[in-house]
Structure formats: C-alpha cells, structure tokens
Amino acid sequence: MNKDVIYIDVEDDITAIIGKVKAGREKIVALVPPKRIGILQSAVNLRLLQRAAQQDKKHLVLISNNQALSALAAAAQIPVARNLQSKPEIPEIAALSIDDDDDIIDGSQLPVGELERTGDATGMGTVAFTNPAIDAAVGANAAEEAGRAKPPVAGQAMARARVKSGVKVPNFNRFRKKLLLIGCGVVCLVGFLIWAIAFAPKATVVIAARTTDSSMNAVVALDTASQTDLANKTLHATTQQVKKDVSIAFTATGTKDVGATATGTVVFSTSDAATAIKGVTIPAGTALTSSGGLIYTTDSSLAISQSNFQGATVSVTAAGSGAKYNGASGAVSGAPNKVSASFQGATAGGTDKTITVVTKEDIQKAADQLNSQDTNGIKKQLASQFTGGVVSIDQSFKTDTSAVAATPAVDQESTDGKAVLAGSVHYTLTGVSKNEIDQYLNAYYANQLKDSKTQRVYDNGAKDVTFTNVTAATSGYGATMVATAKIGPTIDDTAIKNATKGKRFGDIQSTIEAIQGVDNVDVKFWPFWVNKAPDDIKRITVEFSLNGK
C-alpha cells in the first residue's frame, strides 16, 4: 500500500497543512516537518491536525527525531517515526531527556510501510515506500535537530542554544521581484533625467519697453451687411435676437351707450300756395325738435310740391339712443319757412343700454407697464449668445412690440371689465466681434506707422475699445470708435530669442538691456533646477511689460 509524503514548509500555517492532508489520495499520510518545526510546536495545532485527519479517515505519521515535537505528538495521539523506513509509534514520554542514542535507527524495527500488517493500536495499514532523497533530507533534519539544545531532564539546568552556521537557500521569487522593481526604477530615473534635461527647461523673457499712448477716435459704421474694411470705415457687426411671450392683464375703464334709437314719422305740409307752386326740398338729416326738446333727424330727403303740399311724410330717427326718445308726438320745429311739421303718431323703439369698453388710454397704460419691465436679464442672455468674444453695443438694444395686441380691442366691450395685452416681444442686440475690432485696429495703426521703421504697436487697445454716439442706420448703426494703443521701439522677438538661448540670467539681462527703448529685463526659468535658457528657441517665450510712458 502506498502513502502520501507531505513536506511542510516553514511558512505554512495550520490551515495550509490541513488542506494538504485532505488533498492527499492515500490513507497513510507522512508529514515531514522543516528543520524548525514552526507551526507544529503548538499542541493545539497538532490536535487540530489529528482531528482533521480522522474526519477525513486518514492516518498521520510525523517523521521527526525532535523530542519536543514527539512529546507534543504523543499528547495528540499522533505516531512518530525517525524516518520513512522506521516503525511509527506513539511516544510515551514522562519527562524530556537528552539522549544522543535516540538518533540511532534500529534496522530491525519494522518500517512505516509495514504498519498496516502489524495491526498496532493506531489501526494503520502497511505502507511500502523507499526514497533515498527523502531519507537524505530527513537525515539532514535529524542532524540539525541534534545540534540544537534539547529539553533538559528534570532537575537539570537549561542548556544554551548553539548557533549553527550554514548556507541559506535564496528565495528566487523574492529576488526576481526586487530585480524587477529595481529595473523599473532605473528606467523611470533615466526617463526623468532625459525629460528634465532635454524637454523640460523653458525660459520666459519679460521686457519692459518704453511706450507712448496713441489714441484713436473715429466714426465707423457697424454694418451687418458689410465686411470689416478700413478704407470704407466699416466693421462687420452681428445681431442676436430673442423672442419672449408676454401677457399683461389690465382693467377696461371706458363706457359706451349701445341702446336702441327711437323712430317715428313726421308729416310736412304748407298752406302757402306760392310755396307749394315753387316747391320745397327738405334734405336728409334735417334736425327736428320735439316739444320736449328732443332732436330727431330725417332719414331721407323730401320734396314738397303741388302734389303733396298738404301732407308729405318722411321717417325720422332720434339723435340719441334711449327710452327717453319714445312717445314724442305733436308739432316739431325745424321745418323750412312757411312749412309746418308734426309727428304722425308717437315715436317708439328707443332702449337704454351701457357697456364697458377698452379705451386707448387703457392700452397705453398696459404698454407702459410692459416697457417698464427690467430687461437686464434679456440683455445678458443676448450677450451670451455671441460666440468667439464679442463687444456688445448696449445702445443697440431694441424692443419690438408690434406683435402685441389688446383683447378686447379699443372701443370693444369687456363683459367682465377685464382685458389683456398679450403677444410676442422681439428683443435684439448688436455687437462686434473682437477679431473684427482687432483686424480694424491693426490695419488702422499699420497705416499710421507705415512710414516709420523704428516704431511698432505693442497693444492696439482692442481689449478696452468703446463705442459712443450710437445711432441707427439702414443695416446697422453708426458709432464713434475709441481706442488707445501702446506704441514703442521696434524689438524683434526672434532676434531676442537667438540672443537669449544657452545664456544665464545675467548675460541675458545685459544683452537685451543694451537695446534702445528697453527699460528692464526679467528672465523666468522653469523648472526650478534650470539656471540657463534652452538652446531651442521654440522653448523660449518673449513677453513685453508696457510701462505706459
């Protein structure tokens, strides 16, 4: 019968050893501990190990000649053998004793492989196993244990531990990891040095030049339909628009009489023969006054002649609405000379009715309320719609309320006395791109300095430009453009870079300050370990600090 031989590593814990025992395929498991028994020096661990083996129906044998370990194994009922060929037995140790003869193996004893045939108290079967390499390892283990201090006999003083020198087997995995880390560190260090020496160094040369102010104050056209052109004095402008729906409720205060008017019939006659012969025409709209002082007008013209002079009739309508015009009768005044007139029956049909209507004044008040609303938020919204940097012209802000109307309309009835002014208001704002301003100012000052080779523009004033006296035009606005430029001596940036490369602070300062028009020079190196300008002019920056003088 075969057996499993398990070599316990000094770094194994009790869980790992139990796992190895359970993973074995054979019923007999021989445990070969390391030179230093480590985890097995605990009686509790040995009991746990024995219990785990019994639960897995396996038999443990410890291969060791360490008396301390044997004593612990005896307490846990684990058989111990001197080597893989020795007979295993459960030691009975009353007290630890030091006996060098214990290391002598009796060849007449049965080997571990015959355990099964002996049928001893452990109940283990016979195991046949021979391995010279393992025996050599066990022998070395025994030699190591023999050289150690052994437990003292009762009443004997503790012996001093002897230190045994020997060659330690290196841990190649740990060595490989250390080697890999060292290699990575070297690569990173080399890469950092290359970056720090060849790519990182930069220099910024700040030159304080003597400059003078040059003001521009010119009338320009901000035209949405034209391009920026110095010759035509035009700047291309853009307009942003936003639509807002508004609704303002207001109260209708007007009144209107819509009652019905009374009507009737008036009879005209004449007793004058001459008048009858001559004839009389009474025009439409002739006002006739009743005896009660109410006025009625004729609805049509009437001609009095010989054929009807004794009684010509015409319909009349009251001059106003209302029931007061009803019931008028009798004679009326207002007929032509020598002609009499009187109602034919009584007037009727007049009614009284007054309604509430919207007046112009009501609508104007609502419009004033609309115009008084805060539009700063809308201006900001329009300004934010410009992209690429635009100078907005506040004076160009417009509000178009043509699409806003009142409901009900002027002189229309409001049944509940309420009305609303609603519709869409269009807001617009015009602006000029900073690129267009910069283009115009560059052209302007280039034209101003075209005859001078010793002067240049350091700042064209575009960042502080203003527009005043803004007036509406056909396709934009007219305005006065105001800007202040900084003009100073001509200093070539490329020449400065070439004069700077590879030099230290003092050399750079003395070289550039010798140029006419330069007041002061400052040099900034980066990173902190750099103390001279790079040889590559692409990594040198030239800046100008304007003193305004």
C-alpha positions as CSV (number, residue, x, y, z in Angstrom):
1,M,0.0,0.0,0.0
2,N,1.3,3.5,-0.9
3,K,1.3,6.5,1.3
4,D,1.4,10.3,0.7
5,V,4.5,12.1,1.9
6,I,3.9,15.8,2.7
7,Y,6.8,18.1,3.2
8,I,5.8,21.0,5.4
9,D,7.2,24.4,4.5
10,V,8.3,26.7,7.3
11,E,5.9,29.4,6.0
12,D,2.8,27.1,6.0
13,D,0.2,27.8,8.6
14,I,-2.1,25.1,10.2
15,T,-4.9,25.7,7.6
16,A,-2.5,25.1,4.7
17,I,-1.2,21.9,6.3
18,I,-4.7,20.6,6.9
19,G,-5.5,21.4,3.3
20,K,-2.6,19.4,2.1
21,V,-3.6,16.4,4.3
22,K,-7.1,16.4,3.0
23,A,-5.9,16.8,-0.6
24,G,-3.9,13.5,-0.3
25,R,-5.2,10.5,-2.1
26,E,-3.8,7.8,0.3
27,K,-5.0,6.7,3.7
28,I,-1.5,6.9,5.2
29,V,-0.1,10.5,5.3
30,A,3.6,11.0,6.4
31,L,4.3,14.6,7.5
32,V,7.9,15.7,7.2
33,P,8.3,18.9,9.2
34,P,11.0,21.5,8.4
35,K,14.3,21.9,10.4
36,R,12.5,24.4,12.5
37,I,9.2,22.9,13.5
38,G,7.4,26.3,13.4
39,I,3.7,25.9,13.4
40,L,3.9,22.3,14.8
41,Q,5.3,23.4,18.1
42,S,1.8,24.1,19.3
43,A,-0.1,21.2,20.9
44,V,-3.4,22.8,19.9
45,N,-2.3,22.8,16.2
46,L,-1.3,19.1,16.4
47,R,-4.7,18.2,17.9
48,L,-6.5,20.2,15.1
49,L,-4.3,18.3,12.6
50,Q,-5.1,14.9,14.1
51,R,-8.9,15.7,14.2
52,A,-8.9,16.8,10.6
53,A,-7.2,13.6,9.5
54,Q,-9.6,11.4,11.5
55,Q,-12.6,13.2,10.0
56,D,-11.1,12.5,6.5
57,K,-10.5,8.9,7.6
58,K,-6.7,9.2,7.2
59,H,-3.8,8.2,9.5
60,L,-1.0,10.7,10.3
61,V,2.7,9.8,10.9
62,L,5.2,12.5,11.9
63,I,8.7,11.9,10.6
64,S,11.0,13.6,13.1
65,N,13.5,12.8,15.9
66,N,12.8,16.1,17.7
67,Q,12.0,15.1,21.3
68,A,9.9,18.2,21.9
69,L,7.8,17.5,18.9
70,S,7.5,13.8,19.8
71,A,6.2,14.8,23.2
72,L,3.6,17.1,21.6
73,A,2.6,14.3,19.1
74,A,2.2,11.9,22.0
75,A,-0.3,14.2,23.6
76,A,-2.2,14.4,20.3
77,Q,-2.0,10.6,19.8
78,I,0.0,11.0,16.5
79,P,2.5,8.3,15.8
80,V,6.1,9.4,15.2
81,A,8.9,7.7,13.1
82,R,12.6,8.5,12.9
83,N,12.5,8.3,9.1
84,L,10.3,7.0,6.4
85,Q,11.7,3.4,6.9
86,S,11.3,3.4,10.7
87,K,8.5,1.9,12.7
88,P,6.0,4.5,13.8
89,E,4.9,4.6,17.4
90,I,3.2,6.8,19.8
91,P,5.9,8.0,22.2
92,E,5.4,7.8,25.9
93,I,7.4,10.5,27.4
94,A,7.2,11.1,31.1
95,A,9.9,13.7,31.1
96,L,12.1,15.1,28.4
97,S,15.6,13.6,28.4
98,I,18.6,14.2,26.3
99,D,20.0,11.1,24.8
100,D,22.1,11.1,21.7
101,D,21.4,7.4,21.2
102,D,17.8,8.3,20.2
103,D,19.1,9.3,16.9
104,I,20.3,5.7,16.2
105,I,17.7,3.9,14.0
106,D,17.3,0.2,14.7
107,G,17.3,-1.5,11.4
108,S,15.5,-4.5,12.9
109,Q,12.4,-2.4,13.6
110,L,9.6,-2.5,11.1
111,P,9.4,0.3,8.6
112,V,6.5,2.7,8.2
113,G,5.3,0.6,5.2
114,E,4.7,-2.4,7.5
115,L,2.4,-0.5,9.8
116,E,-0.7,-1.9,8.2
117,R,0.5,-5.6,8.7
118,T,1.4,-5.2,12.4
119,G,-2.2,-4.2,13.3
120,D,-0.9,-1.9,16.1
121,A,-3.1,0.3,18.3
122,T,-3.2,3.0,15.7
123,G,-5.1,0.8,13.2
124,M,-2.9,1.9,10.3
125,G,-2.3,-0.4,7.3
126,T,1.0,-1.5,5.8
127,V,2.8,1.1,3.6
128,A,5.7,0.2,1.3
129,F,7.8,3.2,0.5
130,T,11.5,3.9,-0.1
131,N,13.1,7.2,-1.3
132,P,16.8,7.9,-0.7
133,A,16.4,11.6,-1.5
134,I,13.8,11.9,1.3
135,D,15.9,9.9,3.6
136,A,18.8,12.3,3.0
137,A,16.5,15.3,3.8
138,V,15.3,13.6,7.0
139,G,18.9,12.8,7.9
140,A,19.8,16.4,7.5
141,N,16.8,17.3,9.6
142,A,18.0,15.0,12.3
143,A,21.5,16.4,12.2
144,E,20.0,19.9,12.6
145,E,17.8,18.8,15.5
146,A,20.7,17.1,17.1
147,G,22.7,20.2,17.1
148,R,20.0,22.2,18.8
149,A,19.6,22.5,22.6
150,K,17.4,19.6,23.8
151,P,14.8,19.8,26.6
152,P,16.5,19.4,30.0
153,V,16.0,16.4,32.2
154,A,14.0,17.2,35.4
155,G,16.4,19.0,37.8
156,Q,19.0,19.8,35.1
157,A,19.8,23.4,34.0
158,M,18.7,24.6,30.6
159,A,21.4,24.2,28.0
160,R,22.4,27.1,25.9
161,A,21.3,27.1,22.3
162,R,24.1,26.7,19.8
163,V,24.1,28.7,16.6
164,K,24.8,26.7,13.6
165,S,26.1,28.5,10.5
166,G,25.1,27.3,7.1
167,V,24.3,28.3,3.6
168,K,20.8,29.8,3.2
169,V,18.9,28.9,0.1
170,P,17.8,32.1,-1.7
171,N,14.2,32.9,-2.4
172,F,14.3,33.3,-6.2
173,N,10.7,34.7,-6.4
174,R,11.5,37.5,-4.0
175,F,14.8,38.1,-5.8
176,R,13.0,38.4,-9.1
177,K,10.5,40.9,-7.8
178,K,13.3,43.0,-6.3
179,L,15.1,42.9,-9.6
180,L,12.0,43.9,-11.5
181,L,11.4,46.8,-9.2
182,I,15.0,48.0,-9.4
183,G,14.8,47.7,-13.2
184,C,11.6,49.8,-13.3
185,G,13.1,52.4,-11.0
186,V,16.2,52.7,-13.2
187,V,14.0,53.1,-16.4
188,C,11.9,55.8,-14.6
189,L,15.0,57.6,-13.4
190,V,16.5,57.6,-16.9
191,G,13.3,58.8,-18.4
192,F,13.0,61.6,-15.8
193,L,16.6,62.7,-16.4
194,I,16.0,62.8,-20.2
195,W,12.8,64.9,-19.7
196,A,14.4,67.1,-17.1
197,I,17.5,67.8,-19.3
198,A,16.2,67.8,-22.8
199,F,12.5,68.7,-22.8
200,A,11.5,70.4,-19.5
201,P,13.7,73.5,-19.5
202,K,11.9,76.7,-20.6
203,A,12.6,80.4,-20.3
204,T,10.4,83.4,-20.4
205,V,12.0,86.8,-21.1
206,V,9.9,89.7,-19.9
207,I,10.9,93.0,-21.4
208,A,9.8,96.4,-20.0
209,A,9.8,98.7,-23.1
210,R,9.2,102.4,-23.1
211,T,5.9,103.1,-24.9
212,T,3.6,106.0,-25.7
213,D,-0.2,106.2,-26.0
214,S,-1.8,106.7,-29.4
215,S,-5.5,107.4,-29.3
216,M,-8.0,106.6,-32.0
217,N,-11.3,108.4,-32.2
218,A,-13.1,107.7,-35.5
219,V,-16.6,107.5,-36.8
220,V,-17.3,104.0,-38.1
221,A,-20.3,102.0,-39.5
222,L,-21.3,98.9,-37.6
223,D,-22.9,97.2,-40.6
224,T,-24.4,93.7,-40.5
225,A,-24.4,93.5,-44.3
226,S,-20.7,94.6,-44.9
227,Q,-17.3,93.2,-44.1
228,T,-14.6,94.9,-42.0
229,D,-12.8,97.4,-44.2
230,L,-10.6,100.3,-43.0
231,A,-11.0,102.1,-46.3
232,N,-14.8,102.1,-46.1
233,K,-14.7,102.7,-42.3
234,T,-16.9,99.7,-41.7
235,L,-16.8,96.9,-39.1
236,H,-18.8,93.8,-39.6
237,A,-21.5,93.5,-36.9
238,T,-23.8,90.7,-35.8
239,T,-27.2,90.8,-34.3
240,Q,-28.7,88.4,-31.8
241,Q,-32.5,88.1,-31.3
242,V,-34.7,86.6,-28.7
243,K,-38.5,86.3,-28.6
244,K,-40.5,86.5,-25.4
245,D,-44.2,85.9,-25.0
246,V,-45.8,88.5,-22.7
247,S,-49.2,88.8,-21.1
248,I,-50.3,91.8,-19.0
249,A,-53.8,92.0,-17.6
250,F,-55.5,95.4,-17.2
251,T,-58.9,96.8,-16.4
252,A,-61.2,98.3,-19.1
253,T,-62.4,101.7,-17.9
254,G,-64.4,103.1,-20.9
255,T,-68.2,103.1,-21.2
256,K,-70.4,103.1,-24.3
257,D,-74.1,103.6,-24.8
258,V,-75.4,100.9,-27.1
259,G,-79.1,101.4,-26.5
260,A,-81.5,101.4,-29.5
261,T,-82.7,104.7,-31.0
262,A,-86.4,105.6,-31.3
263,T,-88.0,106.2,-34.7
264,G,-91.2,107.8,-36.0
265,T,-92.8,109.6,-38.9
266,V,-93.1,113.4,-39.5
267,V,-95.8,115.0,-41.7
268,F,-94.8,118.2,-43.7
269,S,-97.4,120.5,-45.2
270,T,-97.8,124.1,-46.3
271,S,-100.8,126.4,-46.7
272,D,-98.9,128.9,-48.8
273,A,-99.8,128.5,-52.5
274,A,-96.7,130.1,-53.7
275,T,-94.5,127.8,-51.7
276,A,-96.5,124.8,-53.0
277,I,-96.1,126.0,-56.6
278,K,-92.5,126.8,-56.2
279,G,-91.7,123.6,-54.2
280,V,-89.5,123.0,-51.2
281,T,-86.9,120.2,-50.7
282,I,-86.2,119.1,-47.1
283,P,-82.7,117.4,-47.1
284,A,-81.9,114.2,-45.3
285,G,-80.5,114.7,-41.8
286,T,-82.7,117.8,-41.1
287,A,-82.9,118.1,-37.4
288,L,-86.4,118.4,-35.9
289,T,-87.0,119.3,-32.3
290,S,-90.0,117.9,-30.4
291,S,-91.9,119.9,-27.9
292,G,-90.0,118.1,-25.2
293,G,-86.7,119.4,-26.6
294,L,-85.6,116.1,-28.1
295,I,-83.9,116.1,-31.5
296,Y,-84.8,113.8,-34.4
297,T,-83.3,113.8,-37.9
298,T,-84.9,112.9,-41.2
299,D,-83.8,109.7,-42.7
300,S,-84.1,110.8,-46.3
301,S,-84.7,114.0,-48.3
302,L,-88.3,115.1,-49.0
303,A,-89.6,117.3,-51.9
304,I,-92.8,119.2,-51.3
305,S,-94.7,120.2,-54.4
306,Q,-98.2,120.9,-55.6
307,S,-98.9,117.2,-55.5
308,N,-98.2,116.6,-51.8
309,F,-98.1,120.0,-50.1
310,Q,-101.0,119.1,-47.9
311,G,-99.3,116.1,-46.3
312,A,-95.8,114.7,-47.3
313,T,-94.3,112.2,-44.8
314,V,-90.7,111.2,-44.0
315,S,-89.3,108.8,-41.4
316,V,-87.1,110.2,-38.6
317,T,-84.7,108.8,-36.1
318,A,-83.8,110.0,-32.7
319,A,-80.5,111.8,-32.4
320,G,-79.5,109.5,-29.4
321,S,-80.4,106.2,-28.0
322,G,-82.6,105.6,-25.0
323,A,-86.1,105.2,-24.0
324,K,-86.4,108.9,-23.4
325,Y,-87.0,109.5,-27.1
326,N,-90.1,107.2,-27.1
327,G,-93.6,108.7,-27.1
328,A,-92.8,112.0,-28.7
329,S,-95.8,113.5,-30.6
330,G,-97.3,116.7,-31.8
331,A,-95.7,119.6,-33.7
332,V,-91.9,119.8,-34.2
333,S,-89.8,122.8,-35.0
334,G,-87.0,123.0,-37.6
335,A,-89.1,122.8,-40.8
336,P,-88.4,125.3,-43.7
337,N,-90.1,128.7,-43.7
338,K,-93.9,128.5,-44.3
339,V,-93.8,124.7,-43.9
340,S,-95.2,123.0,-40.8
341,A,-94.2,119.6,-39.4
342,S,-95.7,117.3,-36.8
343,F,-95.3,113.7,-35.7
344,Q,-97.7,111.2,-37.3
345,G,-98.3,109.1,-34.2
346,A,-95.8,108.7,-31.3
347,T,-92.1,107.7,-31.6
348,A,-91.1,104.3,-30.3
349,G,-88.3,101.7,-30.2
350,G,-85.7,103.5,-28.0
351,T,-83.9,101.5,-25.3
352,D,-81.3,102.2,-22.6
353,K,-78.0,100.1,-22.5
354,T,-74.5,101.0,-21.5
355,I,-71.5,98.6,-21.8
356,T,-67.8,98.6,-20.6
357,V,-65.3,99.1,-23.3
358,V,-61.5,99.3,-23.7
359,T,-60.1,102.7,-24.3
360,K,-56.8,103.8,-25.9
361,E,-55.7,105.1,-22.5
362,D,-56.2,101.7,-21.0
363,I,-54.0,100.1,-23.7
364,Q,-51.3,102.7,-23.3
365,K,-51.1,102.2,-19.6
366,A,-50.6,98.4,-20.1
367,A,-48.0,99.2,-22.8
368,D,-46.1,101.5,-20.4
369,Q,-46.1,98.7,-17.8
370,L,-44.7,96.3,-20.4
371,N,-41.9,98.8,-21.3
372,S,-41.0,99.4,-17.7
373,Q,-40.1,95.8,-17.0
374,D,-36.4,95.0,-16.2
375,T,-34.7,93.9,-19.4
376,N,-31.2,93.5,-17.9
377,G,-31.6,89.7,-17.8
378,I,-32.6,89.7,-21.5
379,K,-29.6,91.8,-22.4
380,K,-27.3,89.4,-20.6
381,Q,-29.0,86.5,-22.4
382,L,-28.5,88.2,-25.8
383,A,-24.8,89.0,-25.0
384,S,-24.2,85.3,-24.0
385,Q,-25.5,84.2,-27.4
386,F,-22.5,85.9,-29.1
387,T,-19.6,83.4,-29.6
388,G,-15.9,83.9,-30.0
389,G,-15.7,87.1,-27.9
390,V,-17.9,90.0,-29.0
391,V,-18.3,93.6,-27.7
392,S,-22.0,94.2,-27.4
393,I,-23.4,97.7,-28.1
394,D,-25.8,98.5,-25.3
395,Q,-27.3,101.4,-27.2
396,S,-28.4,99.0,-29.9
397,F,-30.8,97.1,-27.7
398,K,-34.3,97.2,-29.2
399,T,-37.7,96.1,-28.1
400,D,-40.3,95.4,-30.8
401,T,-43.8,95.2,-29.5
402,S,-45.6,95.3,-32.9
403,A,-46.9,91.8,-32.4
404,V,-48.5,92.6,-29.1
405,A,-52.3,93.5,-29.1
406,A,-55.1,94.1,-26.6
407,T,-58.0,91.8,-26.2
408,P,-60.7,93.2,-26.4
409,A,-59.6,95.9,-28.8
410,V,-60.1,99.6,-28.5
411,D,-63.8,100.5,-28.1
412,Q,-64.8,96.9,-27.8
413,E,-66.9,95.6,-25.0
414,S,-65.4,93.8,-22.0
415,T,-68.1,91.8,-20.4
416,D,-66.3,91.4,-17.1
417,G,-64.4,94.7,-17.2
418,K,-61.1,92.9,-17.8
419,A,-58.7,92.9,-20.7
420,V,-55.2,91.6,-21.6
421,L,-52.3,92.9,-23.6
422,A,-50.5,89.8,-25.0
423,G,-48.3,88.7,-27.8
424,S,-44.6,88.2,-28.7
425,V,-42.0,90.8,-28.0
426,H,-38.8,90.7,-30.1
427,Y,-35.6,91.9,-28.4
428,T,-32.4,92.5,-30.4
429,L,-28.8,93.4,-29.6
430,T,-26.0,94.2,-32.0
431,G,-22.3,93.5,-31.3
432,V,-18.9,93.5,-33.0
433,S,-16.5,90.5,-32.7
434,K,-13.2,91.2,-31.0
435,N,-11.5,89.6,-34.0
436,E,-13.1,92.2,-36.3
437,I,-12.1,95.0,-33.9
438,D,-8.5,93.7,-33.7
439,Q,-8.4,93.4,-37.5
440,Y,-9.6,97.0,-37.9
441,L,-7.2,98.5,-35.3
442,N,-4.2,96.6,-36.7
443,A,-5.0,98.0,-40.1
444,Y,-5.5,101.5,-38.7
445,Y,-2.2,101.6,-36.8
446,A,-0.3,99.9,-39.6
447,N,-1.4,102.7,-41.8
448,Q,-0.4,105.2,-39.1
449,L,3.1,103.8,-38.8
450,K,3.7,102.9,-42.5
451,D,6.5,105.5,-42.8
452,S,8.2,104.5,-39.5
453,K,10.5,101.5,-39.2
454,T,11.6,102.2,-35.7
455,Q,8.2,102.0,-34.1
456,R,5.8,99.2,-33.5
457,V,2.5,98.6,-31.9
458,Y,2.7,96.5,-28.7
459,D,-1.0,96.8,-27.7
460,N,-3.6,98.1,-30.2
461,G,-6.2,98.8,-27.4
462,A,-8.7,96.3,-28.7
463,K,-9.4,94.9,-25.2
464,D,-10.6,98.3,-23.9
465,V,-12.3,99.7,-27.1
466,T,-15.6,101.6,-26.6
467,F,-18.4,102.7,-28.9
468,T,-20.2,106.0,-28.3
469,N,-22.8,108.2,-30.1
470,V,-24.5,105.1,-31.4
471,T,-27.2,105.9,-34.0
472,A,-29.5,103.6,-36.1
473,A,-28.6,103.1,-39.7
474,T,-30.1,101.2,-42.7
475,S,-28.3,97.9,-42.0
476,G,-26.8,98.5,-38.6
477,Y,-25.5,101.5,-36.6
478,G,-23.2,104.4,-36.9
479,A,-20.9,105.0,-33.9
480,T,-17.7,106.6,-32.7
481,M,-14.9,104.1,-32.0
482,V,-12.5,105.0,-29.2
483,A,-9.3,103.0,-28.5
484,T,-5.8,103.7,-27.1
485,A,-2.8,101.8,-28.4
486,K,0.7,101.4,-26.9
487,I,3.5,102.2,-29.4
488,G,7.2,101.7,-28.7
489,P,10.5,100.9,-30.3
490,T,10.8,98.0,-32.7
491,I,12.2,94.9,-31.0
492,D,12.4,91.7,-32.9
493,D,11.1,88.7,-31.0
494,T,13.2,86.2,-33.0
495,A,16.4,88.2,-32.5
496,I,15.7,88.3,-28.8
497,K,15.3,84.5,-28.6
498,N,18.5,83.9,-30.6
499,A,20.4,86.3,-28.3
500,T,19.0,84.6,-25.2
501,K,19.5,80.8,-26.0
502,G,22.0,79.0,-23.9
503,K,22.7,82.0,-21.7
504,R,22.3,82.6,-17.9
505,F,20.3,85.3,-16.3
506,G,23.0,88.0,-16.0
507,D,24.2,87.5,-19.6
508,I,20.6,87.7,-21.0
509,Q,19.8,90.8,-18.9
510,S,22.9,92.7,-20.0
511,T,22.5,91.7,-23.7
512,I,18.8,92.8,-24.0
513,E,19.1,96.0,-21.8
514,A,21.6,97.3,-24.3
515,I,18.8,97.6,-26.9
516,Q,17.5,101.1,-27.3
517,G,14.0,101.5,-25.8
518,V,14.3,98.7,-23.2
519,D,14.0,99.8,-19.6
520,N,14.3,96.5,-17.8
521,V,14.6,92.7,-18.4
522,D,13.4,89.8,-16.2
523,V,14.0,86.2,-17.0
524,K,12.0,83.3,-15.6
525,F,13.3,79.7,-15.8
526,W,11.3,76.6,-15.4
527,P,11.5,74.1,-13.7
528,F,13.3,75.2,-10.6
529,W,16.6,73.4,-11.3
530,V,17.1,75.2,-14.7
531,N,19.5,78.1,-14.5
532,K,20.0,79.0,-18.2
533,A,17.9,79.4,-21.3
534,P,17.4,76.3,-23.5
535,D,19.3,76.1,-26.8
536,D,16.0,75.6,-28.7
537,I,14.3,79.0,-29.3
538,K,10.9,77.2,-29.6
539,R,11.1,76.8,-25.8
540,I,11.8,80.5,-25.2
541,T,9.0,83.0,-24.8
542,V,9.2,86.7,-25.1
543,E,6.7,88.9,-23.3
544,F,6.5,92.7,-23.1
545,S,5.6,94.6,-20.0
546,L,4.3,98.0,-21.0
547,N,5.1,100.9,-18.7
548,G,2.7,103.4,-20.5
549,K,5.3,106.1,-20.7
